[in-house]
Amino acid sequence: MINGKGVRSEVDPISAKKLNAEYQMTNQAISELTWTTKANVNRVLINGAKNYETWKIYELTKEEEEILKMMLKEHKFEYGDGKRDYYIKNDGKEKICFISHDGVTIRCLFDEDFPDTLKQLAINEHMNLYNELDYEVLKRGVEDSVLKKTCIFLDSDSKKIFDKAAKKRGIKGLEYAKFLGFEKHLTEKDTNRDSRIKQYLEEHSEYGIVSISSSPENQWIRSYASRCNMSIEEFLSFFGYNKSKYDYDYINQKRDDKYREELVNYIVEEPNLVYISTQKPIYRTLYAIAKRDNVTVDEYIRRLGYQRVLKSTKIQELSEEIDKIIEEEKRYLEKEKITIEKIKRNKNLTDKLKRAYNYECQLCSEHQRMVIRKSDGTNYVEVHHINQLSLEFDEEGTLDRVNNLIVVCPNHHKILHYHNGGYSKIKKKNGELVFENDSPDIIPIIVNKHLKEKRTK
């Protein structure tokens, strides 16, 4: 009803002016609250009213107090329980008010009348400052930091909401980020976020010690430390790490302790004989460590207090046993009838040699192995005669001696026979045995325990 000659107004002009001026509540919002027209609200705000019921209250009912607490904690600005509707309004700076409405009466608790406990709760939850859009930004953003200064990280979608909220308040992005309690806002373009720095340092650390090589891909973190006016040591210390330059002994000790304990699982004979297949992951790890320390795998294993052995018979004993087998067989040969067609490989000898090298190719490096696994669990390998049986008359059986045999994979077997005319010479180059022929291509012997430098006639 319109206020006039003694007629009660539906709008409390004092409370309405306060909501409009201090709590950013529009005339339209007030009219919807009172079920009266916007024109009537305008008229009351301009001319006032003599006959009205005040909306202002000074204390809450117990039910209203519990509902207000819930709304503050859950950041709700509107709530209804079927009997009444409740609203929280603020001035975006420090003031807050609580409105309760049942369709007939309106109750407003303004900031100056808020109980101290509820006002403190509102301040703690920022409900006297933030609006719905602010909380949406906080919900979507992720806390990060730059040099330990707290920032908010935004993906592309949350950045749009952030910009909208800043524009609504009429401030720029940096100012809005500070309003939300952050040093600034970050996006994917900000690559020097602390989270990314920590991830990088963690990937390059062991036991809290960071190892950063001088390779180009690591230059960015050195440059960033310099831009922060810190040496790389100071920069790492800032994030709780130490640089490995001063801590090699500590790292090596921790590393050695780890693998010393792990090698217990590979003991084949007490007290310290271990067998480690080259196909095992731990072998590749130990190989990499040994290479970095400029020692062989066996030397590094000895440094850990163990002795690496082959599972099968030692090569020296194997050679003696093979020689005996050949001598026994030679007694059954009729030397005058020996022909190239009757020359046969000594299967007993080749089987023992394969076992001696654990069914692994002597020519394959760590990165060349193409394992063919048989049903019995062993690898498929072949035995190559360095001086070929088919090319030489072997009346004395010397071609089937252990020093003329080498264990190889099928691929290397074909290479030794056919590549550039084949290979039948073994020479020592740079301290290592290699196969060579008349071409410039050589084939190094990677694993060797029985061969020596040898030339064909």
C-alpha positions in Angstrom: 0.0 0.0 0.0 1.1 3.6 -0.7 1.7 5.8 2.3 -0.7 8.7 2.3 -3.4 10.0 4.6 -2.8 7.7 7.6 -2.2 4.6 5.5 0.7 2.3 6.7 3.6 2.1 4.3 5.0 -1.3 3.4 8.5 0.2 3.2 10.6 1.4 6.2 12.2 4.5 4.7 15.1 4.6 7.2 16.1 0.9 6.8 15.5 1.1 3.0 17.8 4.1 2.7 20.4 2.3 4.8 20.3 -0.8 2.6 20.4 1.2 -0.5 23.2 3.6 0.5 25.4 1.4 2.7 24.8 -2.2 1.5 24.5 -1.7 -2.3 20.9 -3.0 -2.4 19.1 -1.7 -5.4 15.5 -0.3 -5.4 14.5 -3.3 -7.5 15.9 -5.7 -4.9 14.1 -3.8 -2.1 10.8 -3.8 -4.0 11.1 -7.6 -4.6 11.7 -8.0 -0.8 8.6 -6.0 0.1 6.3 -7.2 -2.7 5.6 -3.5 -3.6 6.5 -1.6 -6.7 9.8 -0.1 -7.6 8.1 3.2 -8.1 6.7 3.1 -4.6 10.2 2.3 -3.2 11.6 5.3 -5.1 8.8 7.5 -3.8 9.4 6.5 -0.2 13.2 6.9 -0.5 12.7 10.4 -1.8 9.7 11.6 0.3 9.9 9.4 3.3 6.8 8.0 5.1 5.1 8.9 8.3 3.3 5.7 9.1 5.4 2.5 8.8 6.6 -0.4 10.8 10.4 -0.4 11.4 12.5 -3.3 9.9 15.4 -2.7 12.3 16.0 -5.2 15.1 18.6 -5.3 17.8 18.8 -9.0 18.6 18.1 -12.3 16.9 15.9 -15.2 17.9 17.8 -18.4 18.7 16.7 -19.9 15.4 17.8 -16.8 13.5 21.2 -16.9 15.2 21.8 -20.6 14.3 20.8 -20.0 10.7 23.1 -16.9 10.5 26.0 -18.9 11.8 25.5 -21.6 9.2 25.2 -19.1 6.4 28.5 -17.4 7.5 30.4 -20.6 7.7 29.1 -22.0 4.4 29.4 -18.6 2.6 25.7 -18.5 1.7 24.2 -15.1 0.9 20.6 -16.5 0.5 18.8 -19.3 2.3 15.2 -20.4 2.9 13.7 -23.0 5.2 10.1 -22.9 3.9 8.9 -20.5 6.6 11.2 -17.5 6.1 13.8 -16.3 3.6 17.2 -15.1 4.9 19.8 -12.8 3.2 23.2 -11.5 4.0 24.3 -8.2 2.5 27.7 -6.3 2.9 29.2 -3.1 1.7 32.3 -4.8 0.2 34.5 -3.1 2.8 33.7 -4.0 6.4 29.9 -3.8 7.1 27.4 -6.6 7.1 23.7 -7.0 7.7 21.3 -9.9 8.1 17.7 -9.8 6.7 14.9 -12.1 7.6 11.5 -12.1 5.7 8.4 -14.3 6.0 6.3 -12.5 3.3 4.7 -10.1 5.8 7.4 -8.8 8.2 11.0 -7.8 7.5 13.7 -7.9 10.1 17.1 -6.3 9.6 20.1 -6.7 11.9 22.6 -4.1 10.8 26.4 -4.2 11.4 26.4 -1.9 14.4 24.0 -4.3 16.2 25.8 -7.5 15.3 26.8 -9.6 18.4 30.6 -9.6 18.8 30.9 -13.3 18.3 28.9 -13.3 15.0 30.8 -10.2 13.7 34.1 -11.9 14.4 32.9 -15.0 12.6 31.9 -12.9 9.6 35.3 -11.2 9.6 37.1 -14.6 9.8 35.1 -15.9 6.9 35.4 -12.6 4.9 31.6 -12.5 4.6 31.7 -8.7 5.4 33.9 -8.2 2.3 33.4 -10.9 -0.4 30.4 -11.6 -2.6 29.3 -14.7 -4.5 31.6 -14.1 -7.4 34.6 -13.6 -5.1 34.0 -17.0 -3.5 33.6 -18.6 -7.0 37.1 -17.3 -7.9 38.5 -18.7 -4.6 36.8 -22.1 -5.2 38.2 -22.4 -8.8 41.7 -21.0 -8.1 44.6 -23.0 -6.7 46.9 -21.6 -4.1 50.5 -21.4 -5.3 53.4 -19.1 -4.6 56.4 -17.2 -6.0 59.5 -17.2 -3.8 57.1 -18.3 -1.0 54.8 -15.3 -1.5 51.3 -16.7 -1.6 49.5 -16.3 -5.0 46.4 -17.7 -6.7 46.9 -19.9 -9.8 44.1 -19.7 -12.4 43.4 -21.9 -15.4 41.8 -20.3 -18.5 38.2 -20.7 -17.3 38.8 -19.4 -13.7 40.8 -16.5 -15.2 37.6 -15.3 -17.0 35.7 -15.3 -13.7 38.6 -13.6 -12.0 38.5 -10.8 -14.6 34.8 -10.5 -14.4 34.9 -10.1 -10.6 37.7 -7.5 -10.8 35.8 -5.5 -13.3 32.6 -5.6 -11.2 34.6 -4.0 -8.3 36.2 -1.5 -10.7 39.8 -2.6 -10.0 42.7 -4.2 -11.9 43.8 -7.8 -11.6 46.7 -7.2 -9.3 44.7 -5.1 -7.0 41.9 -7.6 -7.0 44.3 -10.5 -6.2 45.6 -8.5 -3.2 41.9 -7.8 -2.1 41.5 -11.6 -2.0 44.6 -11.9 0.1 47.2 -12.9 -2.5 50.4 -11.3 -3.7 49.2 -11.6 -7.3 47.5 -14.0 -9.7 49.3 -16.6 -11.8 48.5 -18.4 -15.1 50.2 -21.1 -17.2 52.4 -18.4 -18.6 54.0 -17.9 -15.2 56.5 -20.8 -15.4 58.5 -19.7 -12.3 55.8 -20.8 -9.9 57.2 -22.3 -6.7 55.2 -25.5 -7.4 57.1 -26.0 -10.7 60.4 -25.1 -9.1 59.9 -27.7 -6.3 58.8 -30.3 -8.8 62.0 -29.8 -10.8 64.2 -29.9 -7.6 62.5 -33.0 -6.4 63.1 -34.7 -9.7 66.8 -33.8 -9.6 67.4 -34.6 -5.9 68.4 -37.6 -3.8 68.3 -37.4 0.0 67.6 -33.7 -0.2 70.7 -33.1 -2.3 70.2 -31.6 -5.8 72.4 -32.4 -8.7 72.1 -29.8 -11.5 74.3 -30.4 -14.6 75.5 -27.5 -16.8 73.6 -28.8 -19.8 71.4 -26.2 -21.7 68.1 -27.7 -20.5 69.0 -26.7 -16.9 70.1 -23.2 -17.7 66.6 -21.7 -17.0 66.8 -22.4 -13.3 70.3 -20.9 -13.0 69.1 -17.8 -14.8 66.0 -17.6 -12.6 68.2 -17.8 -9.5 70.3 -15.0 -10.9 67.3 -12.8 -11.5 66.3 -13.4 -7.9 69.8 -12.0 -6.9 70.8 -15.4 -5.5 73.6 -17.8 -6.2 72.4 -21.3 -7.2 73.5 -22.5 -3.7 71.5 -19.7 -2.0 68.5 -20.4 -4.3 68.5 -24.2 -3.5 68.9 -23.4 0.2 65.9 -21.1 0.0 63.8 -24.0 -1.1 65.3 -26.4 1.5 67.8 -28.2 -0.6 71.6 -28.5 -0.8 73.7 -28.6 -3.9 75.5 -31.9 -4.6 78.8 -30.2 -5.4 79.6 -30.2 -1.6 77.9 -33.5 -0.8 79.1 -36.2 -3.1 80.5 -38.3 -0.3 77.1 -38.2 1.5 75.2 -39.2 -1.6 77.6 -42.0 -2.5 77.5 -43.4 1.0 73.7 -43.5 1.0 73.7 -45.0 -2.5 76.2 -47.7 -1.6 74.4 -48.6 1.6 71.2 -49.1 -0.4 72.7 -51.5 -3.0 74.9 -53.2 -0.4 71.8 -54.2 1.4 70.0 -55.2 -1.9 72.8 -57.5 -3.1 72.2 -59.8 -0.1 69.3 -61.1 -2.2 71.7 -62.3 -4.9 74.1 -64.3 -2.8 74.6 -67.8 -4.3 77.4 -68.9 -2.0 78.3 -67.7 1.4 79.7 -65.4 2.6 79.8 -63.0 -0.4 79.6 -64.6 -3.8 76.7 -63.1 -5.8 75.3 -63.9 -9.2 73.5 -61.1 -11.2 72.2 -61.7 -14.6 72.8 -58.9 -17.1 69.0 -59.0 -17.9 68.2 -57.9 -14.3 67.2 -54.2 -13.7 69.7 -54.0 -10.8 72.6 -54.9 -13.2 71.7 -52.0 -15.5 71.6 -49.7 -12.4 75.0 -51.0 -11.1 76.4 -50.7 -14.6 75.4 -47.0 -14.8 76.8 -46.3 -11.4 80.1 -48.0 -12.2 80.4 -46.1 -15.5 79.8 -42.8 -13.7 82.5 -43.8 -11.2 84.9 -44.9 -13.9 85.1 -48.5 -12.7 83.8 -51.8 -14.0 80.7 -53.4 -12.6 82.7 -56.1 -10.9 85.0 -53.5 -9.3 82.0 -51.6 -8.0 80.4 -54.8 -6.6 83.7 -55.6 -4.9 83.7 -52.1 -3.4 80.3 -53.0 -1.8 82.0 -56.1 -0.3 80.8 -58.8 -2.7 82.4 -60.9 -5.4 80.4 -61.4 -8.7 80.6 -64.9 -10.2 79.0 -66.8 -13.0 76.4 -69.4 -12.1 78.1 -72.1 -14.1 81.6 -73.6 -13.8 84.5 -71.2 -13.9 85.9 -70.7 -17.4 89.3 -72.2 -16.5 87.8 -75.4 -15.2 85.4 -75.4 -18.1 88.2 -75.2 -20.6 90.1 -78.1 -19.0 86.9 -80.2 -19.0 86.2 -79.4 -22.6 89.7 -80.4 -23.6 89.2 -83.8 -22.0 86.0 -84.3 -23.9 87.7 -83.5 -27.2 90.6 -85.8 -26.5 88.2 -88.6 -25.7 86.3 -88.1 -28.9 89.5 -87.9 -31.0 90.4 -91.5 -30.0 87.3 -92.7 -31.8 88.1 -90.8 -35.0 89.9 -92.5 -37.9 92.2 -89.7 -38.9 92.7 -91.0 -42.4 89.0 -90.9 -43.2 88.3 -87.5 -41.8 86.6 -85.3 -44.4 85.1 -81.9 -44.2 81.6 -83.4 -44.5 82.2 -85.5 -41.3 83.3 -82.7 -39.1 80.7 -82.2 -36.5 80.3 -79.8 -33.7 80.8 -81.0 -30.2 77.4 -80.4 -28.7 78.5 -81.1 -25.2 81.2 -78.4 -25.5 78.9 -75.7 -27.0 76.2 -76.4 -24.4 78.7 -75.8 -21.6 80.0 -72.7 -23.2 76.4 -71.3 -23.5 75.8 -72.0 -19.8 79.1 -70.4 -18.9 77.9 -67.1 -20.5 74.3 -67.5 -19.1 72.9 -67.8 -22.6 73.8 -64.2 -23.4 75.5 -62.9 -26.5 79.1 -61.8 -26.0 78.8 -59.1 -28.6 75.6 -57.4 -27.6 75.9 -54.1 -25.6 73.3 -53.2 -23.0 71.1 -51.3 -25.5 71.4 -53.9 -28.4 70.0 -57.0 -26.7 67.0 -58.5 -28.5 66.3 -61.5 -26.3 64.6 -64.6 -27.6 63.2 -66.4 -24.6 62.8 -70.2 -24.8 60.1 -72.3 -23.0 62.7 -73.5 -20.5 63.4 -69.9 -19.4 66.9 -69.6 -21.1 67.7 -67.3 -24.0 68.2 -68.6 -27.5 71.9 -68.2 -28.5 74.3 -69.9 -30.9 78.0 -70.8 -30.9 80.1 -69.4 -33.7 83.4 -70.9 -34.9 85.8 -68.0 -35.3 87.8 -70.1 -37.9 84.9 -71.7 -39.8 84.5 -75.6 -39.9 83.4 -75.5 -43.5 86.5 -73.6 -44.7 89.4 -75.6 -43.1 90.3 -79.2 -42.9 90.6 -80.0 -39.1 92.3 -83.3 -38.8 93.5 -82.5 -35.2 90.1 -81.2 -34.0 91.5 -77.8 -33.1 88.5 -75.9 -34.6 86.2 -77.2 -31.8 88.5 -76.0 -29.1 87.1 -73.4 -26.6 89.4 -70.7 -27.9 87.9 -70.9 -31.3 84.3 -70.5 -30.1 82.2 -67.5 -29.1 78.6 -67.3 -27.9 76.4 -65.0 -30.0 72.8 -64.1 -30.8 71.4 -65.1 -34.2 71.8 -61.5 -35.5 75.5 -61.3 -34.7 76.0 -64.8 -35.9 74.9 -63.8 -39.4 77.0 -60.6 -39.2 80.1 -62.6 -38.4 79.5 -64.9 -41.3 78.4 -62.4 -44.0 78.9 -58.8 -43.3 81.6 -57.4 -45.6 82.8 -60.9 -46.3 82.6 -62.1 -42.7 85.0 -61.9 -39.7 87.7 -64.4 -38.7 90.3 -62.1 -37.0 90.4 -61.1 -33.4 92.7 -58.2 -32.4 93.2 -56.0 -29.4 92.5 -52.3 -29.8 92.5 -49.8 -27.0 92.8 -52.6 -24.5 89.7 -54.5 -25.8 89.3 -57.5 -28.1 87.5 -56.8 -31.4 86.6 -58.7 -34.6 88.0 -57.2 -37.7 88.2 -57.8 -41.4 89.4 -55.9 -44.4 86.6 -53.3 -44.0 86.8 -50.4 -41.5 83.9 -51.9 -39.5 84.9 -53.6 -36.3 82.8 -55.5 -33.8 83.8 -55.2 -30.1 83.6 -58.2 -27.8 81.6 -56.9 -24.9 81.7 -59.8 -22.5 84.8 -62.1 -22.6 86.4 -64.5 -20.1 88.2 -67.0 -22.4 89.2 -65.5 -25.7 92.6 -64.0 -26.6 93.9 -62.1 -29.6 93.9 -64.4 -32.5 94.6 -64.2 -36.3 93.8 -66.7 -39.0 96.6 -68.1 -41.1 
